[in-house]
Amino acid sequence: MMAKNRKTFKELPFEVKDIENEVYVQTGIPDLPQFRGILVGPKKYFLHPSYRECGLDIYNFEARPDDVWLMGYHRSGTTLHAEMIWLIANNLDFQKAAEEVIDFRFRHLDGRINDALLQFHEKIDKVAFSAELQELTNKYKENIEEYDTGKRRFIKSHLPISLNPPHIFDVGAKVIYIARNPKDVIVSMYHLSCFLFEDLSDAKFEEFFHVFKSNMILYQPYFEHVKEAWARRNDDNFLFIFFEDTIKDKPKSFRKIADFLGVDLTQQDIDSLEDHLKFENFKANKSVNLEHFVEMGIATKNTSFIRKGKLGGWREYFVGDMARQVDEWIEENLKDCDLRFRNDQ
């Protein structure tokens, strides 16, 4: 069943603007490709310039009633929840989950505007891959429009709700949004950037925090991203989850997601899933930890995609005046909203 009377757009219904070089200079943003982009929509989301070519296709992508969508800002726990959701919805098929990387079980709607994947596309013809890696490269090159297996689809997007296909909620697709304390998001984004970009591997955290506050990182502004989802938290077929709640009580999140998807879980199912998602097992899981990105030459060996899996790691980074700055920054951005992030105690 497809959406009835679904409107398709001949052009995006919002503005896409270039950023003048003076803005980068005034804000002190490093002169690196990953910090150069465009501003999209009334909230001025910072996106890769490639969005000009693929944004309309993304906005017109046709959702289905039985789709499961996972949304959330980068490093908010979407990989952990993608593995969790896919397994809950697929009878805890651990064997298939081990055989196929999470990116192909949960396809990225926004993959074509992901800086790391764009780098990958530029390199694939220059590297001699093994047969296994060559198969992976071919799958990464597929457009999301080709994701039509005839079975239930699992789709992931780091785009804010306002830039995703507008009819998702009209057709009854299931949408799950993951939010995380921004302090830990910033720390995790810092390490992800070091993982993906060799020219940032020696960057200082304080400098990265400055860039983050300037909203010059993919999919920012961060608070607008989360606020859009928070405003829909009571909508039908929409589930808002705090990452911290899952880390503190995984079985509770399992049950919440299972109820949302109409799945019955036994206690044995819950125990098996909890063991599968223990941090030491999750970090060693090659289907989720993106080790192949290093093999493919689009990530560095200086850090890893799955890092520590704990709450409150920000305390090691936000010290002294930076601790005051981040608290003031959060308070200022939440003053018009009743959203309050979970603490890590």
N, C-alpha and C positions, 0 to 999 in steps of 0.2 A: 504493500500500500504506500503510495507516494502522497506528498502534501497536495491537498486540493487547492486550486487557485493560487499556487505558490508564485509569488512575484519574482521575476528575474530582472536583473538590472543591466542596462546597457552601459552604465558608468557608475562609479561609486557615488553614493549619496552624501559624501562628505569630502572635505578638502584634503589634498595631499600637498604638502609644502616642502620646498627645499630649505635648508638651514644655511644662513649666510655665514661665511667664514669668520666674520667678526664675532659671531656668537661663541664659536669655539675659543677664539683668542681671549675674549672677555671673561669666560668662565674657566680658563686655564685647562681645558680638556687636552690630554695628550694627542699629538699628531699621529694617530694610528688609525688604520682603516676600520677597525672594529668600533671606533668612537665617532664614525662619520655616518650620518643617516638622514632620514626625512621625518617630518612630523605629520601624523595622520589623525584626522578627525578633530572634533571640537576640543577634545581633551589633550590633543597634541602628543599622541603616543609616538615614541621614538622607535622607528623600524629601519631595517636595512633598505637601501635604495631599490633593491630588487622587488620590493612590494609593489612598485609601480607597474611591473609586468604581470604579477600573479595575484595582486590583491582582489581584482574583480572576480577571478575564478574562485578564490577562497570564499568570498562573500556570497557567491551564487552556488556554492557547493550544495548538493541536494541531500539533506538529512532524511533519515527514515525513522519510522516510529519505534523500531526495535534496536536502533543504535544505542550504544553506551558511549557517552562523551566524558572525557576527563580533562578538566581545566585547572589552571593555577599558574601563578607567576613562577619563573625559573627557581629551582632549588627550594621549593616549598614542600617537597616530599612527594612529588608526582610520580617518580619512578617506583618508589616503594608501594604507593597506592595502585599504580598501574598493574604491578605484579599481583597484588592482593585482589583487585577487582577482577582481573582476567581469570584468575584461578577460581574465585568464588562462582563466576558465571559459567565456568567450563568444567564443572564437576571435579575440581581439584586435579586437573590433568598435569601432574608434575613432570611427566615424561615429555610431553609436547612443549611445556614451558622451558625445559632444559635444552630442547633441540632447536628452538627458534628464539632469536633475540627479541627483547621486549618491544623494540622499535617496529618490528614487523607484526607482532600480535596487536599492539596498540599503535596504529599508524598516525604519523604526525600530519595534521592538516596544514600546519605552518612550516613544514620542512623546507620549503623552497625559499623561505626568508630567514633561515637559520644560518648565521654566519659560519659556523663550523662545517655544516654540510655544504655550503657554497665553496668553502676552501677545498673540501673533499672533492667536489665535482671538478675543480680545476686541476687536481692532482692525479685523478684516477688513470689518466692516459699516460702518465709518466712513471708509473710504478708497476713492477712485475709482481702480481699477486698470486698466491696459491689458489687452487681451484675453489677452496672453501671461501676465501676472501673475495674472489672474483664474483661468486654467487651473491655475497653480501653487497658488493658494490653495485651490481645490477639492480638489486632490490631497492637500494637507497636512491637510485636514479628514477625509479617509478614515481609518477605523479599520484597524488591522492585520488584523483578521479579514476585511476585504474584499480582502486581497492574495491573490488566488487566480486566477492567470493560466492555470493548467494547465501552466505550464512550471516549470522549476527555480526555487525561490525563494531570494532572498538577503536575509537578515534580520540587522539590527544591533541590539545591545543594550548599553547602558552599565550595566545592572543587574548586580550580582554574580551568580555562578552559582546561589547558593542561592535567589535570588528569580526566576530564570528558570524556564520550564516544566520540571519535574523529569524528564520522560521524554525529553528531547532526546537524551540519551546512550543510552537504551534502543532507540530506533528506528534508530540508526546515522547520524544526521545528522552532517555535518562541522562541527566547531566550531574556530574559530581565535581565539586570545586574544592581544592585543597588550599588552605591558608596557613601561613607560618609566621611566627614572631619576626618582624623585619630585621631585628638585630642579628639573628642567626641566618636569615636570608642573605644579608650583606656579606657576612663571613663566608658562607658557602659559595656565593657568587664570586667572591674574590678568588677562592681556591679553584673554582670551575674555570675562571678566566686564565689562571696560571696553567691549568691542565690543557686547555684548548689552544692557547696562544703563547708561543715560545717567547715572543717579545714582551710578554707581561710576567714571565716567570720570576723576575727579580723585582717586580713592582712592590712598593711599600703599601701596607694596608691603609694607612692614613690618606694616601693619594687616591686609592680606589674609593674610599668612603666619600671623598670630595666629589668624584665623578658620579657616584651613585646618587648623592643628594642633588646633583645638577640635572638629574633625569636624562642623562645621555647614555643610557645602557638599554639594550634591546627590550622592548615591551614596557618600558617605563612611560609615565609615572607609576610607581609601585602602588601608592595608596589608592589612586583612582581605579587601578586594576582590581584591587580587593574590594573596594567600596561597591563597584558595579555588581559583584557577586553577592555581597552582603545584602544589598537591596532586594535581591531575589530569593533570599534564604527561605522564605515561606511559600515559594511558588510550588505548584504541583510538579512532580518529576524533576525536582532539583534538590540536591543534598549538599549542604555546606559543612565541611569537616575541617577542624583545626588539627594540624600535624601533631601538636603537642598532646592532644587527647589520644591519638592513636598510639604514640610512643609510650604513654603512661598506661594504657589499657588496650592492647591490641584485640583481645577477644571481644571487647565491647564494640570496637569499630567493625570487626568482622560481622557481628550480628546486625549492626546498623546498616551496613552495605548490603548484606544478604537480604534483609527485609526490604530494602529499597529496590532491589533487583528481583524480588519475588522468589528467592532461593531459600531452601531449608538446609541448615547446617546441623550436623550432629556434633556432640562433644568431641568425638574422635576427629571429625573434620577440623574443628577449631584447634585441637591440639596439634594436628599435623601441619596446619597452616602456620600456627605460631612458631613451630620448630623451623619450618622452611624460611620464615622471615626473621629469625634471630639474626642479629647484626653480623656475627661472624660467618654465618651461612650465606647471608645476603651479599656480603662483600666478596665472598669467594665464588659467587654465582656468575659464571661467564655470560649468561644470557642477559644480565642487567648491568654489569659493571663497565661496559664499553672498552674492554681491553683491546678489542679489534680496532678501535680508533687509533691507538698507539701503533699497532702493526700497519695500519693504512697510512700513517704519517700525518694524521690530522689532529694529533694530540701529543703532548709531551710526556716524558717519563718522570717528570719532577714531582707529580702528585697523582692522585687517582680520582676517578669519577665518584665512587662511593668512598667517603672518608671515615668519619667517626660515628655517625649515627646516634649522637647524643644530644641532649638539650642543654642550652646554656653555654655553649662553647664561646659565645660572644664575649664572655667575661675576660677571656684571655686577650682580647683585642681592644675592647672599648674601655680604656683606662684613663684616669685623669680628666682632662678637659674634653676628650672625645666622648666620654660617658655622659657628660652634661650635654654636649652638642646633640648626641643621638636622641636623648630623652626629650629635649626641646623640639627637635625635628618631628618626632612621633606625635607629641602633644599638639603641635601646631596643625598637623595634617589630619588629626582626628577630632578637632574641636567642633566640627559641624556634623558629627556622626556618632552613633551610639555603639559602633564597633569597638571592642576592646580585645586585644590579642591575649592569648593564654600566656601565663607565666611558665617558668620552667622548673618550678619547685614541686 
